[in-house]
């Protein structure tokens, strides 16, 4: 199964630790969504990334192929189904192919925007740079978390 990573799981070293059987399939974008920060993670000491539907927007990320064991481990790390819920979305890979992938979303009904912890944001900032993603979009996500 495919998983679309858009937050700290863009860091491949973190993913290797959490999901040793996961392999990177491709870079991809999720249309109709924007990156936001909210909730609270004890692990990170601040807000973490989530997605909200926004017409005309898109979020860059990585597609990982997961084993069933990886999915189980990722569910535990992401706090599914409480902190995040797992959902399927159509993403577009770098070749233009639309693919169904799993994403983790904070529940919209209880979502509150907050700034991320500095070290969490730095993980994303470095991953965006390494992957050639648009850092302005990442910085823009901070605007909704003030």
N, CA, C and O atoms as CSV, one atom per row, in Angstrom:
chain,resi,resn,atom,element,x,y,z
A,1,UNK,N,N,0.827,-1.176,0.000
A,1,UNK,CA,C,0.000,0.000,0.000
A,1,UNK,C,C,0.872,1.240,0.000
A,1,UNK,O,O,2.003,1.210,0.484
A,2,UNK,N,N,0.347,2.334,-0.543
A,2,UNK,CA,C,1.088,3.585,-0.635
A,2,UNK,C,C,0.679,4.532,0.484
A,2,UNK,O,O,-0.488,4.594,0.870
A,3,UNK,N,N,1.642,5.255,0.987
A,3,UNK,CA,C,1.440,6.240,2.040
A,3,UNK,C,C,2.043,7.555,1.570
A,3,UNK,O,O,3.183,7.586,1.109
A,4,UNK,N,N,1.278,8.649,1.686
A,4,UNK,CA,C,1.741,9.986,1.318
A,4,UNK,C,C,2.218,10.698,2.576
A,4,UNK,O,O,1.420,11.021,3.456
A,5,UNK,N,N,3.526,10.941,2.657
A,5,UNK,CA,C,4.128,11.642,3.798
A,5,UNK,C,C,4.273,13.117,3.456
A,5,UNK,O,O,4.731,13.466,2.368
A,6,UNK,N,N,3.879,13.988,4.393
A,6,UNK,CA,C,3.967,15.433,4.167
A,6,UNK,C,C,4.554,16.163,5.368
A,6,UNK,O,O,4.820,17.362,5.287
A,7,UNK,N,N,4.758,15.471,6.470
A,7,UNK,CA,C,5.279,16.077,7.693
A,7,UNK,C,C,6.665,15.541,8.004
A,7,UNK,O,O,7.504,15.419,7.112
A,8,UNK,N,N,6.905,15.220,9.266
A,8,UNK,CA,C,8.244,14.784,9.670
A,8,UNK,C,C,8.652,13.463,9.033
A,8,UNK,O,O,9.837,13.132,9.014
A,9,UNK,N,N,7.696,12.703,8.513
A,9,UNK,CA,C,8.056,11.455,7.833
A,9,UNK,C,C,8.659,11.693,6.452
A,9,UNK,O,O,8.999,10.737,5.756
A,10,UNK,N,N,8.797,12.954,6.049
A,10,UNK,CA,C,9.604,13.267,4.870
A,10,UNK,C,C,11.070,12.972,5.154
A,10,UNK,O,O,11.862,12.774,4.232
A,11,UNK,N,N,11.426,12.945,6.434
A,11,UNK,CA,C,12.792,12.616,6.837
A,11,UNK,C,C,12.989,11.110,6.701
A,11,UNK,O,O,12.398,10.327,7.445
A,12,UNK,N,N,13.813,10.719,5.757
A,12,UNK,CA,C,13.967,9.286,5.455
A,12,UNK,C,C,14.591,8.511,6.607
A,12,UNK,O,O,14.260,7.343,6.813
A,13,UNK,N,N,15.485,9.137,7.358
A,13,UNK,CA,C,16.084,8.445,8.503
A,13,UNK,C,C,15.010,8.127,9.538
A,13,UNK,O,O,14.996,7.031,10.098
A,14,UNK,N,N,14.115,9.069,9.796
A,14,UNK,CA,C,13.015,8.816,10.728
A,14,UNK,C,C,12.142,7.682,10.215
A,14,UNK,O,O,11.757,6.798,10.981
A,15,UNK,N,N,11.826,7.700,8.926
A,15,UNK,CA,C,10.980,6.636,8.366
A,15,UNK,C,C,11.660,5.274,8.448
A,15,UNK,O,O,10.999,4.268,8.707
A,16,UNK,N,N,12.973,5.229,8.232
A,16,UNK,CA,C,13.689,3.944,8.343
A,16,UNK,C,C,13.583,3.386,9.756
A,16,UNK,O,O,13.473,2.175,9.946
A,17,UNK,N,N,13.615,4.276,10.746
A,17,UNK,CA,C,13.493,3.850,12.135
A,17,UNK,C,C,12.081,3.366,12.431
A,17,UNK,O,O,11.892,2.322,13.055
A,18,UNK,N,N,11.095,4.124,11.983
A,18,UNK,CA,C,9.699,3.787,12.269
A,18,UNK,C,C,9.192,2.613,11.434
A,18,UNK,O,O,8.474,1.748,11.936
A,19,UNK,N,N,9.568,2.593,10.173
A,19,UNK,CA,C,9.025,1.620,9.206
A,19,UNK,C,C,10.168,1.065,8.367
A,19,UNK,O,O,10.368,1.507,7.236
A,20,UNK,N,N,10.923,0.100,8.900
A,20,UNK,CA,C,12.122,-0.368,8.208
A,20,UNK,C,C,11.864,-0.999,6.841
A,20,UNK,O,O,12.771,-1.043,6.010
A,21,UNK,N,N,10.659,-1.484,6.591
A,21,UNK,CA,C,10.362,-2.093,5.296
A,21,UNK,C,C,9.845,-1.118,4.260
A,21,UNK,O,O,9.602,-1.504,3.117
A,22,UNK,N,N,9.671,0.146,4.638
A,22,UNK,CA,C,9.113,1.142,3.714
A,22,UNK,C,C,10.146,1.548,2.672
A,22,UNK,O,O,11.331,1.687,2.978
A,23,UNK,N,N,9.688,1.734,1.443
A,23,UNK,CA,C,10.560,2.199,0.369
A,23,UNK,C,C,9.935,3.423,-0.292
A,23,UNK,O,O,8.715,3.515,-0.425
A,24,UNK,N,N,10.784,4.357,-0.703
A,24,UNK,CA,C,10.300,5.549,-1.395
A,24,UNK,C,C,9.909,5.161,-2.809
A,24,UNK,O,O,10.699,4.561,-3.538
A,25,UNK,N,N,8.679,5.507,-3.196
A,25,UNK,CA,C,8.180,5.258,-4.553
A,25,UNK,C,C,8.416,6.459,-5.454
A,25,UNK,O,O,8.930,6.318,-6.563
A,26,UNK,N,N,8.039,7.651,-4.975
A,26,UNK,CA,C,8.116,8.839,-5.825
A,26,UNK,C,C,7.789,10.079,-5.011
A,26,UNK,O,O,7.232,9.995,-3.916
A,27,UNK,N,N,8.142,11.221,-5.561
A,27,UNK,CA,C,7.616,12.486,-5.060
A,27,UNK,C,C,6.207,12.615,-5.602
A,27,UNK,O,O,5.891,12.093,-6.671
A,28,UNK,N,N,5.361,13.315,-4.857
A,28,UNK,CA,C,3.970,13.450,-5.294
A,28,UNK,C,C,3.388,14.734,-4.729
A,28,UNK,O,O,3.969,15.353,-3.837
A,29,UNK,N,N,2.243,15.127,-5.254
A,29,UNK,CA,C,1.500,16.262,-4.717
A,29,UNK,C,C,0.075,15.827,-4.431
A,29,UNK,O,O,-0.493,14.985,-5.126
A,30,UNK,N,N,-0.479,16.416,-3.402
A,30,UNK,CA,C,-1.873,16.185,-3.032
A,30,UNK,C,C,-2.646,17.454,-3.373
A,30,UNK,O,O,-2.489,18.470,-2.695
A,31,UNK,N,N,-3.476,17.412,-4.411
A,31,UNK,CA,C,-4.224,18.612,-4.787
A,31,UNK,C,C,-5.395,18.868,-3.842
A,31,UNK,O,O,-5.901,17.961,-3.182
A,32,UNK,N,N,-5.808,20.139,-3.800
A,32,UNK,CA,C,-6.990,20.501,-3.024
A,32,UNK,C,C,-6.782,20.534,-1.529
A,32,UNK,O,O,-7.750,20.514,-0.768
A,33,UNK,N,N,-5.531,20.585,-1.093
A,33,UNK,CA,C,-5.205,20.610,0.338
A,33,UNK,C,C,-4.090,21.615,0.590
A,33,UNK,O,O,-3.356,21.997,-0.322
A,34,UNK,N,N,-3.980,22.031,1.836
A,34,UNK,CA,C,-2.873,22.876,2.260
A,34,UNK,C,C,-2.308,22.334,3.573
A,34,UNK,O,O,-3.004,21.664,4.336
A,35,UNK,N,N,-1.047,22.635,3.816
A,35,UNK,CA,C,-0.374,22.217,5.041
A,35,UNK,C,C,-0.741,23.171,6.170
A,35,UNK,O,O,-0.751,24.387,5.981
A,36,UNK,N,N,-1.040,22.622,7.340
A,36,UNK,CA,C,-1.346,23.411,8.532
A,36,UNK,C,C,-0.629,22.783,9.729
A,36,UNK,O,O,-0.240,21.616,9.688
A,37,UNK,N,N,-0.460,23.561,10.780
A,37,UNK,CA,C,0.113,23.059,12.022
A,37,UNK,C,C,-0.922,23.193,13.122
A,37,UNK,O,O,-1.575,24.228,13.255
A,38,UNK,N,N,-1.066,22.137,13.909
A,38,UNK,CA,C,-2.020,22.180,15.000
A,38,UNK,C,C,-1.903,20.961,15.885
A,38,UNK,O,O,-1.045,20.100,15.690
A,39,UNK,N,N,-2.790,20.910,16.866
A,39,UNK,CA,C,-2.736,19.814,17.826
A,39,UNK,C,C,-1.513,19.968,18.710
A,39,UNK,O,O,-0.855,21.008,18.705
A,40,UNK,N,N,-1.220,18.935,19.460
A,40,UNK,CA,C,-0.044,18.961,20.320
A,40,UNK,C,C,0.554,17.571,20.364
A,40,UNK,O,O,-0.149,16.589,20.602
A,41,UNK,N,N,1.849,17.492,20.136
A,41,UNK,CA,C,2.577,16.233,20.219
A,41,UNK,C,C,3.508,16.275,21.419
A,41,UNK,O,O,4.367,17.151,21.513
A,42,UNK,N,N,3.340,15.330,22.336
A,42,UNK,CA,C,4.270,15.236,23.468
A,42,UNK,C,C,5.664,14.874,22.963
A,42,UNK,O,O,6.667,15.346,23.498
A,43,UNK,N,N,5.720,14.034,21.931
A,43,UNK,CA,C,7.006,13.604,21.380
A,43,UNK,C,C,7.811,14.809,20.888
A,43,UNK,O,O,9.020,14.881,21.109
A,44,UNK,N,N,7.137,15.759,20.218
A,44,UNK,CA,C,7.825,16.914,19.639
A,44,UNK,C,C,7.757,18.152,20.531
A,44,UNK,O,O,8.562,19.068,20.362
A,45,UNK,N,N,6.823,18.200,21.468
A,45,UNK,CA,C,6.697,19.355,22.349
A,45,UNK,C,C,6.034,20.556,21.700
A,45,UNK,O,O,6.334,21.699,22.045
A,46,UNK,N,N,5.136,20.301,20.763
A,46,UNK,CA,C,4.426,21.391,20.085
A,46,UNK,C,C,3.493,20.837,19.033
A,46,UNK,O,O,3.248,19.633,18.965
A,47,UNK,N,N,2.979,21.732,18.216
A,47,UNK,CA,C,2.053,21.331,17.157
A,47,UNK,C,C,2.786,20.548,16.073
A,47,UNK,O,O,4.005,20.637,15.929
A,48,UNK,N,N,2.013,19.787,15.323
A,48,UNK,CA,C,2.552,18.991,14.223
A,48,UNK,C,C,1.719,19.243,12.969
A,48,UNK,O,O,0.671,19.886,13.027
A,49,UNK,N,N,2.194,18.736,11.850
A,49,UNK,CA,C,1.564,19.006,10.560
A,49,UNK,C,C,0.270,18.218,10.379
A,49,UNK,O,O,0.120,17.099,10.871
A,50,UNK,N,N,-0.641,18.834,9.668
A,50,UNK,CA,C,-1.846,18.166,9.195
A,50,UNK,C,C,-2.232,18.808,7.875
A,50,UNK,O,O,-1.528,19.680,7.366
A,51,UNK,N,N,-3.346,18.374,7.331
A,51,UNK,CA,C,-3.835,18.872,6.048
A,51,UNK,C,C,-5.245,19.402,6.207
A,51,UNK,O,O,-6.038,18.868,6.983
A,52,UNK,N,N,-5.549,20.448,5.473
A,52,UNK,CA,C,-6.922,20.935,5.378
A,52,UNK,C,C,-7.255,21.125,3.910
A,52,UNK,O,O,-6.405,21.497,3.101
A,53,UNK,N,N,-8.520,20.861,3.583
A,53,UNK,CA,C,-8.964,21.035,2.199
A,53,UNK,C,C,-9.024,22.521,1.852
A,53,UNK,O,O,-9.637,23.316,2.565
A,54,UNK,N,N,-8.376,22.876,0.746
A,54,UNK,CA,C,-8.397,24.241,0.217
A,54,UNK,C,C,-8.366,24.135,-1.301
A,54,UNK,O,O,-7.404,23.634,-1.883
A,55,UNK,N,N,-9.410,24.605,-1.918
A,55,UNK,CA,C,-9.502,24.547,-3.380
A,55,UNK,C,C,-8.347,25.329,-4.014
A,55,UNK,O,O,-8.043,26.449,-3.605
A,56,UNK,N,N,-7.722,24.729,-5.001
A,56,UNK,CA,C,-6.647,25.380,-5.735
A,56,UNK,C,C,-5.271,25.232,-5.109
A,56,UNK,O,O,-4.272,25.591,-5.733
A,57,UNK,N,N,-5.198,24.716,-3.900
A,57,UNK,CA,C,-3.908,24.532,-3.223
A,57,UNK,C,C,-3.393,23.116,-3.482
A,57,UNK,O,O,-4.108,22.269,-4.020
A,58,UNK,N,N,-2.156,22.879,-3.095
A,58,UNK,CA,C,-1.607,21.523,-3.141
A,58,UNK,C,C,-0.485,21.411,-2.109
A,58,UNK,O,O,0.099,22.411,-1.691
A,59,UNK,N,N,-0.203,20.189,-1.716
A,59,UNK,CA,C,0.851,19.896,-0.747
A,59,UNK,C,C,1.826,18.925,-1.392
A,59,UNK,O,O,1.420,17.935,-2.001
A,60,UNK,N,N,3.121,19.216,-1.254
A,60,UNK,CA,C,4.154,18.320,-1.760
A,60,UNK,C,C,4.469,17.259,-0.709
A,60,UNK,O,O,4.370,17.509,0.493
A,61,UNK,N,N,4.847,16.079,-1.178
A,61,UNK,CA,C,5.193,15.016,-0.252
A,61,UNK,C,C,5.889,13.867,-0.941
A,61,UNK,O,O,6.217,13.933,-2.126
A,62,UNK,N,N,6.108,12.814,-0.180
A,62,UNK,CA,C,6.738,11.592,-0.686
A,62,UNK,C,C,5.760,10.439,-0.592
A,62,UNK,O,O,5.010,10.315,0.377
A,63,UNK,N,N,5.780,9.602,-1.609
A,63,UNK,CA,C,5.022,8.354,-1.569
A,63,UNK,C,C,5.948,7.247,-1.107
A,63,UNK,O,O,7.003,7.015,-1.699
A,64,UNK,N,N,5.550,6.568,-0.050
A,64,UNK,CA,C,6.266,5.391,0.434
A,64,UNK,C,C,5.396,4.165,0.179
A,64,UNK,O,O,4.173,4.224,0.303
A,65,UNK,N,N,6.033,3.063,-0.176
A,65,UNK,CA,C,5.338,1.782,-0.224
A,65,UNK,C,C,5.566,1.121,1.126
A,65,UNK,O,O,6.706,0.940,1.554
A,66,UNK,N,N,4.461,0.758,1.801
A,66,UNK,CA,C,4.521,0.177,3.141
A,66,UNK,C,C,4.190,-1.305,3.124
A,66,UNK,O,O,3.366,-1.766,2.334
A,67,UNK,N,N,4.843,-2.039,4.005
A,67,UNK,CA,C,4.441,-3.414,4.277
A,67,UNK,C,C,3.295,-3.360,5.289
A,67,UNK,O,O,3.085,-2.318,5.910
A,68,UNK,N,N,2.553,-4.446,5.471
A,68,UNK,CA,C,1.516,-4.451,6.515
A,68,UNK,C,C,2.092,-4.146,7.903
A,68,UNK,O,O,1.444,-3.485,8.714
A,69,UNK,N,N,3.303,-4.628,8.170
A,69,UNK,CA,C,3.943,-4.354,9.459
A,69,UNK,C,C,4.262,-2.863,9.603
A,69,UNK,O,O,4.100,-2.285,10.678
A,70,UNK,N,N,4.717,-2.254,8.507
A,70,UNK,CA,C,4.996,-0.818,8.530
A,70,UNK,C,C,3.728,-0.023,8.810
A,70,UNK,O,O,3.750,0.929,9.590
A,71,UNK,N,N,2.626,-0.408,8.177
A,71,UNK,CA,C,1.366,0.302,8.385
A,71,UNK,C,C,0.944,0.214,9.849
A,71,UNK,O,O,0.504,1.205,10.432
A,72,UNK,N,N,1.077,-0.955,10.433
A,72,UNK,CA,C,0.734,-1.133,11.848
A,72,UNK,C,C,1.613,-0.232,12.726
A,72,UNK,O,O,1.119,0.423,13.643
A,73,UNK,N,N,2.916,-0.207,12.435
A,73,UNK,CA,C,3.838,0.634,13.206
A,73,UNK,C,C,3.512,2.110,13.018
A,73,UNK,O,O,3.538,2.881,13.977
A,74,UNK,N,N,3.205,2.505,11.785
A,74,UNK,CA,C,2.899,3.904,11.511
A,74,UNK,C,C,1.607,4.334,12.202
A,74,UNK,O,O,1.512,5.451,12.711
A,75,UNK,N,N,0.618,3.446,12.218
A,75,UNK,CA,C,-0.617,3.735,12.962
A,75,UNK,C,C,-0.297,4.076,14.418
A,75,UNK,O,O,-0.850,5.023,14.976
A,76,UNK,N,N,0.595,3.301,15.023
A,76,UNK,CA,C,0.959,3.537,16.422
A,76,UNK,C,C,1.692,4.872,16.580
A,76,UNK,O,O,1.375,5.643,17.485
A,77,UNK,N,N,2.668,5.152,15.709
A,77,UNK,CA,C,3.406,6.412,15.796
A,77,UNK,C,C,2.504,7.618,15.575
A,77,UNK,O,O,2.685,8.651,16.219
A,78,UNK,N,N,1.539,7.498,14.676
A,78,UNK,CA,C,0.662,8.626,14.343
A,78,UNK,C,C,-0.539,8.744,15.286
A,78,UNK,O,O,-1.323,9.687,15.173
A,79,UNK,N,N,-0.686,7.806,16.205
A,79,UNK,CA,C,-1.791,7.871,17.159
A,79,UNK,C,C,-3.143,7.596,16.533
A,79,UNK,O,O,-4.163,8.116,16.986
A,80,UNK,N,N,-3.152,6.776,15.485
A,80,UNK,CA,C,-4.412,6.411,14.804
A,80,UNK,C,C,-5.216,5.487,15.709
A,80,UNK,O,O,-4.656,4.510,16.206
A,81,UNK,N,N,-6.467,5.738,15.945
A,81,UNK,CA,C,-7.366,6.701,15.288
A,81,UNK,C,C,-7.679,7.939,16.129
A,81,UNK,O,O,-8.672,8.616,15.862
A,82,UNK,N,N,-6.877,8.249,17.117
A,82,UNK,CA,C,-7.214,9.347,18.032
A,82,UNK,C,C,-6.546,10.664,17.637
A,82,UNK,O,O,-7.243,11.625,17.312
A,83,UNK,N,N,-5.213,10.731,17.657
A,83,UNK,CA,C,-4.517,11.973,17.306
A,83,UNK,C,C,-4.645,12.258,15.809
A,83,UNK,O,O,-4.848,13.399,15.394
A,84,UNK,N,N,-4.525,11.212,15.022
A,84,UNK,CA,C,-4.688,11.295,13.570
A,84,UNK,C,C,-5.621,10.178,13.140
A,84,UNK,O,O,-5.665,9.114,13.757
A,85,UNK,N,N,-6.363,10.435,12.078
A,85,UNK,CA,C,-7.142,9.354,11.470
A,85,UNK,C,C,-6.544,9.083,10.101
A,85,UNK,O,O,-6.052,9.989,9.428
A,86,UNK,N,N,-6.593,7.849,9.711
A,86,UNK,CA,C,-6.052,7.447,8.414
A,86,UNK,C,C,-7.147,7.581,7.360
A,86,UNK,O,O,-8.293,7.201,7.598
A,87,UNK,N,N,-6.791,8.124,6.192
A,87,UNK,CA,C,-7.751,8.297,5.101
A,87,UNK,C,C,-7.044,8.037,3.777
A,87,UNK,O,O,-5.817,8.091,3.699
A,88,UNK,N,N,-7.814,7.758,2.750
A,88,UNK,CA,C,-7.261,7.569,1.405
A,88,UNK,C,C,-7.498,8.839,0.596
A,88,UNK,O,O,-8.569,9.440,0.667
A,89,UNK,N,N,-6.490,9.240,-0.172
A,89,UNK,CA,C,-6.583,10.409,-1.040
A,89,UNK,C,C,-5.905,10.082,-2.378
A,89,UNK,O,O,-5.036,9.215,-2.453
A,90,UNK,N,N,-6.321,10.792,-3.422
A,90,UNK,CA,C,-5.656,10.672,-4.716
A,90,UNK,C,C,-4.542,11.703,-4.792
A,90,UNK,O,O,-4.778,12.900,-4.631
A,91,UNK,N,N,-3.333,11.232,-5.036
A,91,UNK,CA,C,-2.179,12.106,-5.204
A,91,UNK,C,C,-1.686,11.966,-6.640
A,91,UNK,O,O,-2.017,11.001,-7.329
A,92,UNK,N,N,-0.903,12.923,-7.074
A,92,UNK,CA,C,-0.331,12.888,-8.419
A,92,UNK,C,C,1.174,12.754,-8.286
A,92,UNK,O,O,1.821,13.589,-7.655
A,93,UNK,N,N,1.741,11.695,-8.882
A,93,UNK,CA,C,3.187,11.515,-8.774
A,93,UNK,C,C,3.904,12.378,-9.810
A,93,UNK,O,O,3.267,13.060,-10.613
A,94,UNK,N,N,5.241,12.341,-9.780
A,94,UNK,CA,C,6.025,13.247,-10.630
A,94,UNK,C,C,5.848,12.976,-12.122
A,94,UNK,O,O,6.184,13.828,-12.944
A,95,UNK,N,N,5.323,11.799,-12.486
A,95,UNK,CA,C,5.072,11.502,-13.899
A,95,UNK,C,C,3.674,11.921,-14.327
A,95,UNK,O,O,3.316,11.789,-15.497
A,96,UNK,N,N,2.878,12.428,-13.380
A,96,UNK,CA,C,1.513,12.849,-13.685
A,96,UNK,C,C,0.471,11.779,-13.440
A,96,UNK,O,O,-0.715,12.003,-13.682
A,97,UNK,N,N,0.896,10.619,-12.963
A,97,UNK,CA,C,-0.022,9.514,-12.685
A,97,UNK,C,C,-0.745,9.758,-11.360
A,97,UNK,O,O,-0.116,10.066,-10.348
A,98,UNK,N,N,-2.072,9.616,-11.378
A,98,UNK,CA,C,-2.852,9.744,-10.137
A,98,UNK,C,C,-2.849,8.399,-9.425
A,98,UNK,O,O,-3.108,7.359,-10.030
A,99,UNK,N,N,-2.550,8.437,-8.127
A,99,UNK,CA,C,-2.437,7.210,-7.344
A,99,UNK,C,C,-3.150,7.390,-6.014
A,99,UNK,O,O,-3.121,8.467,-5.418
A,100,UNK,N,N,-3.787,6.324,-5.560
A,100,UNK,CA,C,-4.460,6.345,-4.260
A,100,UNK,C,C,-3.419,6.044,-3.181
A,100,UNK,O,O,-2.664,5.076,-3.272
A,101,UNK,N,N,-3.401,6.903,-2.158
A,101,UNK,CA,C,-2.437,6.736,-1.071
A,101,UNK,C,C,-3.117,7.027,0.260
A,101,UNK,O,O,-4.102,7.763,0.328
A,102,UNK,N,N,-2.578,6.441,1.300
A,102,UNK,CA,C,-3.044,6.716,2.658
A,102,UNK,C,C,-2.387,7.990,3.161
A,102,UNK,O,O,-1.216,8.250,2.884
A,103,UNK,N,N,-3.148,8.779,3.900
A,103,UNK,CA,C,-2.619,9.960,4.585
A,103,UNK,C,C,-3.150,9.936,6.014
A,103,UNK,O,O,-4.165,9.302,6.301
A,104,UNK,N,N,-2.463,10.622,6.889
A,104,UNK,CA,C,-2.931,10.783,8.266
A,104,UNK,C,C,-3.357,12.232,8.452
A,104,UNK,O,O,-2.619,13.157,8.109
A,105,UNK,N,N,-4.553,12.420,9.000
A,105,UNK,CA,C,-5.155,13.740,9.176
A,105,UNK,C,C,-5.590,13.925,10.620
A,105,UNK,O,O,-6.146,13.009,11.226
A,106,UNK,N,N,-5.341,15.101,11.170
A,106,UNK,CA,C,-5.909,15.403,12.479
A,106,UNK,C,C,-7.407,15.605,12.296
A,106,UNK,O,O,-7.825,16.174,11.288
A,107,UNK,N,N,-8.223,15.155,13.239
A,107,UNK,CA,C,-9.676,15.333,13.107
A,107,UNK,C,C,-10.035,16.819,12.988
A,107,UNK,O,O,-9.636,17.631,13.823
A,108,UNK,N,N,-10.786,17.159,11.949
A,108,UNK,CA,C,-11.125,18.566,11.696
A,108,UNK,C,C,-11.992,19.162,12.799
A,108,UNK,O,O,-11.848,20.341,13.124
A,109,UNK,N,N,-12.880,18.378,13.373
A,109,UNK,CA,C,-13.809,18.905,14.383
A,109,UNK,C,C,-13.077,19.442,15.610
A,109,UNK,O,O,-13.535,20.397,16.238
A,110,UNK,N,N,-11.950,18.839,15.952
A,110,UNK,CA,C,-11.224,19.267,17.148
A,110,UNK,C,C,-9.907,19.973,16.820
A,110,UNK,O,O,-9.107,20.234,17.718
A,111,UNK,N,N,-9.675,20.286,15.536
A,111,UNK,CA,C,-8.402,20.882,15.130
A,111,UNK,C,C,-8.271,22.311,15.649
A,111,UNK,O,O,-9.189,23.119,15.508
A,112,UNK,N,N,-7.128,22.613,16.247
A,112,UNK,CA,C,-6.787,23.974,16.654
A,112,UNK,C,C,-5.395,24.287,16.131
A,112,UNK,O,O,-4.455,23.523,16.354
A,113,UNK,N,N,-5.264,25.407,15.437
A,113,UNK,CA,C,-3.967,25.806,14.892
A,113,UNK,C,C,-3.053,26.301,16.013
A,113,UNK,O,O,-3.454,27.105,16.855
A,114,UNK,N,N,-1.821,25.803,16.002
A,114,UNK,CA,C,-0.792,26.201,16.959
A,114,UNK,C,C,0.540,26.172,16.239
A,114,UNK,O,O,0.683,25.473,15.235
A,115,UNK,N,N,1.527,26.924,16.735
A,115,UNK,CA,C,2.851,26.861,16.120
A,115,UNK,C,C,3.538,25.527,16.432
A,115,UNK,O,O,3.359,24.967,17.513
A,116,UNK,N,N,4.312,25.034,15.488
A,116,UNK,CA,C,5.052,23.794,15.749
A,116,UNK,C,C,6.256,24.063,16.649
A,116,UNK,O,O,6.732,25.194,16.757
A,117,UNK,N,N,6.729,23.013,17.283
A,117,UNK,CA,C,7.978,23.102,18.037
A,117,UNK,C,C,9.107,23.401,17.052
A,117,UNK,O,O,9.071,22.964,15.902
A,118,UNK,N,N,10.107,24.151,17.515
A,118,UNK,CA,C,11.220,24.521,16.640
A,118,UNK,C,C,11.915,23.333,16.023
A,118,UNK,O,O,12.211,23.346,14.829
A,119,UNK,N,N,12.183,22.305,16.806
A,119,UNK,CA,C,12.907,21.150,16.247
A,119,UNK,C,C,12.055,20.391,15.242
A,119,UNK,O,O,12.591,19.841,14.280
A,120,UNK,N,N,10.741,20.348,15.438
A,120,UNK,CA,C,9.852,19.704,14.460
A,120,UNK,C,C,9.889,20.479,13.142
A,120,UNK,O,O,10.028,19.891,12.069
A,121,UNK,N,N,9.764,21.801,13.235
A,121,UNK,CA,C,9.776,22.619,12.024
A,121,UNK,C,C,11.109,22.481,11.296
A,121,UNK,O,O,11.137,22.452,10.065
A,122,UNK,N,N,12.215,22.397,12.038
A,122,UNK,CA,C,13.533,22.244,11.407
A,122,UNK,C,C,13.636,20.941,10.627
A,122,UNK,O,O,14.254,20.909,9.563
A,123,UNK,N,N,13.042,19.867,11.136
A,123,UNK,CA,C,13.044,18.594,10.399
A,123,UNK,C,C,12.356,18.781,9.053
A,123,UNK,O,O,12.859,18.328,8.025
A,124,UNK,N,N,11.207,19.447,9.060
A,124,UNK,CA,C,10.484,19.691,7.810
A,124,UNK,C,C,11.272,20.625,6.897
A,124,UNK,O,O,11.360,20.388,5.692
A,125,UNK,N,N,11.847,21.687,7.466
A,125,UNK,CA,C,12.604,22.662,6.678
A,125,UNK,C,C,13.759,21.980,5.946
A,125,UNK,O,O,13.969,22.210,4.755
A,126,UNK,N,N,14.504,21.141,6.664
A,126,UNK,CA,C,15.634,20.438,6.043
A,126,UNK,C,C,15.150,19.444,4.992
A,126,UNK,O,O,15.759,19.324,3.929
A,127,UNK,N,N,14.069,18.737,5.277
A,127,UNK,CA,C,13.527,17.777,4.304
A,127,UNK,C,C,13.049,18.498,3.047
A,127,UNK,O,O,13.309,18.040,1.934
A,128,UNK,N,N,12.361,19.610,3.213
A,128,UNK,CA,C,11.904,20.387,2.048
A,128,UNK,C,C,13.099,20.814,1.193
A,128,UNK,O,O,13.052,20.721,-0.033
A,129,UNK,N,N,14.165,21.281,1.838
A,129,UNK,CA,C,15.353,21.693,1.096
A,129,UNK,C,C,16.003,20.532,0.371
A,129,UNK,O,O,16.359,20.648,-0.802
A,130,UNK,N,N,16.159,19.417,1.059
A,130,UNK,CA,C,16.790,18.240,0.468
A,130,UNK,C,C,15.994,17.714,-0.719
A,130,UNK,O,O,16.570,17.248,-1.701
A,131,UNK,N,N,14.665,17.790,-0.628
A,131,UNK,CA,C,13.801,17.256,-1.679
A,131,UNK,C,C,13.493,18.277,-2.772
A,131,UNK,O,O,12.882,17.930,-3.783
A,132,UNK,N,N,13.905,19.521,-2.583
A,132,UNK,CA,C,13.624,20.553,-3.575
A,132,UNK,C,C,12.181,21.028,-3.555
A,132,UNK,O,O,11.678,21.531,-4.559
A,133,UNK,N,N,11.506,20.871,-2.410
A,133,UNK,CA,C,10.123,21.330,-2.272
A,133,UNK,C,C,10.108,22.841,-2.017
A,133,UNK,O,O,11.136,23.438,-1.697
A,134,UNK,N,N,8.950,23.433,-2.160
A,134,UNK,CA,C,8.763,24.871,-2.008
A,134,UNK,C,C,8.748,25.257,-0.524
A,134,UNK,O,O,7.748,25.067,0.168
A,135,UNK,N,N,9.863,25.795,-0.055
A,135,UNK,CA,C,9.945,26.187,1.353
A,135,UNK,C,C,9.019,27.350,1.679
A,135,UNK,O,O,8.622,27.509,2.834
A,136,UNK,N,N,8.666,28.163,0.695
A,136,UNK,CA,C,7.738,29.273,0.947
A,136,UNK,C,C,6.379,28.734,1.382
A,136,UNK,O,O,5.718,29.338,2.226
A,137,UNK,N,N,5.959,27.612,0.818
A,137,UNK,CA,C,4.686,26.999,1.223
A,137,UNK,C,C,4.771,26.510,2.665
A,137,UNK,O,O,3.813,26.632,3.428
A,138,UNK,N,N,5.919,25.959,3.030
A,138,UNK,CA,C,6.120,25.498,4.406
A,138,UNK,C,C,6.091,26.685,5.367
A,138,UNK,O,O,5.419,26.637,6.398
A,139,UNK,N,N,6.815,27.742,5.030
A,139,UNK,CA,C,6.817,28.934,5.878
A,139,UNK,C,C,5.420,29.544,5.946
A,139,UNK,O,O,5.020,30.057,6.990
A,140,UNK,N,N,4.681,29.492,4.850
A,140,UNK,CA,C,3.325,30.026,4.823
A,140,UNK,C,C,2.390,29.302,5.767
A,140,UNK,O,O,1.436,29.891,6.274
A,141,UNK,N,N,2.659,28.023,6.007
A,141,UNK,CA,C,1.822,27.252,6.930
A,141,UNK,C,C,1.931,27.790,8.354
A,141,UNK,O,O,1.025,27.589,9.163
A,142,UNK,N,N,3.018,28.462,8.661
A,142,UNK,CA,C,3.170,29.059,9.991
A,142,UNK,C,C,2.187,30.199,10.206
A,142,UNK,O,O,1.813,30.486,11.343
A,143,UNK,N,N,1.766,30.850,9.133
A,143,UNK,CA,C,0.850,31.976,9.246
A,143,UNK,C,C,-0.473,31.607,9.879
A,143,UNK,O,O,-1.087,32.434,10.554
A,144,UNK,N,N,-0.925,30.380,9.676
A,144,UNK,CA,C,-2.179,29.938,10.271
A,144,UNK,C,C,-2.019,29.409,11.675
A,144,UNK,O,O,-2.999,29.019,12.310
A,145,UNK,N,N,-0.786,29.392,12.171
A,145,UNK,CA,C,-0.522,28.783,13.475
A,145,UNK,C,C,-0.053,29.798,14.501
A,145,UNK,O,O,0.606,29.433,15.474
A,146,UNK,N,N,-0.383,31.065,14.297
A,146,UNK,CA,C,0.115,32.086,15.225
A,146,UNK,C,C,-0.871,32.364,16.329
A,146,UNK,O,O,-0.609,33.198,17.196
